[in-house]
Structure formats: C-alpha cells, structure tokens
Amino acid sequence: MIISRTPFRVSLFGGGTDYPAWFREHGGAVLGGSIDKYCYISARYLPPHFDHLSRIVYSKEEWVNNNREIEHPAVRECLKFLGITRGMEISHSSDLLARRGMGTSSAFVVGLLHALMSFERSNVNKERLANLAIKVEQDWIKENVGCQDQYHSAVGGFNLLKFKPNGGVEITPFEGHQLEPYLMLFDTGNTRIASHIAQAQIALIPRKQSELEQMGALTHGAAVALTAGKIEDVARMLNESWQIKRGLSDKITTSEIDGLYHTALSAGAWGGKLLGAGGGGHILFIVEPDKQGKVIKALDGLRLVPFKFEDTGSQIIFRDDEVPVRTGWGEESNSR
C-alpha cells in the first residue's frame, strides 16, 4: 500500500492568467502557496480473490469489473493515462470539503498520480508531476482548469509562478509565512462546479485583455511589496485585483458574496478575494491582527478556517514494499 498526502492551496494574485488560452500568447503569473490542509490517497493492488476487479472509495463507493467502468472521472482517467488495467483499491480522504475554491480537484489528481507512479519508482519529480496532472485534467478529463493549482499542490511552498508562452514554468520562492498573522479564511458554505465558471471566463478572454494585463501587473507588484514586508500594500493590491477579477465574468461573484466582502471591509479588513474560479467557496481577507475579532463578529455564521503555509508539496507518507513479497499479489507488473 502507498499513501500520498497532497496540500491544497491559497491563490492570492493572478488567477485567470494561468489558463493556456491566455499565457500561450501573453504569458501569465500567479502568487500563492500550499497550505497545511491535505488530500490523502491510499492505493494498493487489490488481491485477486474478490468478485470485483477494483474498489474505489470517496464520497461514494464503487466496485467495478473493468477500470473503464469507474464513474469517478479523475480515478478512471488517471488509471487509463498510466495504462493500469489490473485491480486496484483506491481510497480518498480530505481535510476540506470539495468544490469550495481550494484547489481540491487538482490536489486529488496530483496525489493520485503520485501514489500510482510510486509503485514503480521511489522518487517522482514534482514539476513533472504537476505537468502530468495538468495534462490529465485538461486533455483526459476535459476540465476547464488553469495550471497553477497543480504546481502549488505538487511542488509546495509559497511561490511566484510565471507561465511562459512556450509552456515553461518559472518558480520563484517567496516568504509567505510573514503573511500568516494577517490572513483570515472563511468558508461561505456555498459549493459550485469550478469548471463551469472557468468555461465562461475562458470564453471571454479575447474581450478581457486589458483586465488580465492589469491582474498580471498587480501580481508582480504584490511580489515586490511582499518582499519589502509592506503587508497593507499587498492587501490594497489584492482588493484592486479582486475588483478586476469579479468583472471577468458574471459568474464569478454573487450579491451574497459581495455583501460578505463589504461587511468584512467595514469591520476593518484591508482587502480580500474569493478563492478559486468564483461563485462560492472560501473567501480570504487580509486583516490587522487587532481587528480580526471584529471581522469574526461581523461575519458571524461563517466558519473560520485557521491555516499555515507549508513547504513540502505532495509527499508519499506511507509505503509498504513488503506486501508483494509476502503475498505474491504484486508479482505481475502493471500494464503500461
């Protein structure tokens, strides 16, 4: 059995510039990092004496006689992508609920690929892992997703990610821990399917060039301000970036979200944004520590999610290499 642990992420700046439809022509940049909330994937070869070939456990449970029959699109397509046809038992658990803007879908794909690839190799290059996850999500699952979440989850740390027109990615580490005392993350309780919202945003990219260029400039400006320790300037730019992003599509925000945002600012927050593609999920604010109690009171009813940035990225936290030796179940090699 192999168990992977893969972090979710908080993206502060540049979301939308990481779509290939934009950065293949203009380049893109995002600023954000992985956090200490994780997706856990356990995987093992299933012994042959069951009536089913594979068992998949997530919010539901599946038993199938052919891996192509798996309903969970990420599991089905990851197995197909890696050419795995033999019986598997795959189980998922998570520190956060899905569909709430924290990059949970990409973390799942990164973690599953990491676990499955680790059956054949002891070390998996993390940048390659991110690129494979992007390929699976965009080309195999056919999701409308960008390219930042996979890098945040696979590589870990707080980084400026620059997406080059040629497809290359430049990673510049930043010190994100200085932001932690100022960050407040709230779950709005609303779920949404990010791919649907992203689809509308991607379709509008040709008409939103000025806005995306402004968001890119704010990303680089925030990196400079963060280096100088100017947290209030970072917050001001985050507020400006959110005002631009909410105009990229009419699906990004709602009257309820706008109300929560203005309530937090009235209570003392410097700036903030809704995380992820939009429409619901978690909302992030930058708040002076002595004003945070007032913000919590003003947003009464929303669940505060304490977090810290982490530096590990996707990890294999358990590996039992002795099982095939003891049982003989792993003598066959995976079909590739």
Secondary structure, DSSP 8 states (H G I E B T S, - for coil): -EEEEEEEEEEEE-TTTTSHHHHHHH-EEEEEEEEEEEEEEEEEE--TTSSSSEEEESSSEEEESSGGG---HHHHHHHHHHT--S-EEEEEEESS-SSSSS-HHHHHHHHHHHHHHTTT-S---HHHHHHHHHHIIIIIS-----SHHHHHHHH-SEEEEEE-TTS-EEEEE---GGGGGGEEEEE-S----HHHHHHHHHHTGGG-HHHHHHHHHHHHHHHHHHHTT-HHHHHHHHHHHHHHHTTS-TTS--HHHHHHHHHHHHTT--EEEE-TTSSSSEEEEE--GGGHHHHHHHTTTSEE----B-S--SEEEEE-TTHHHHHSTT-S----
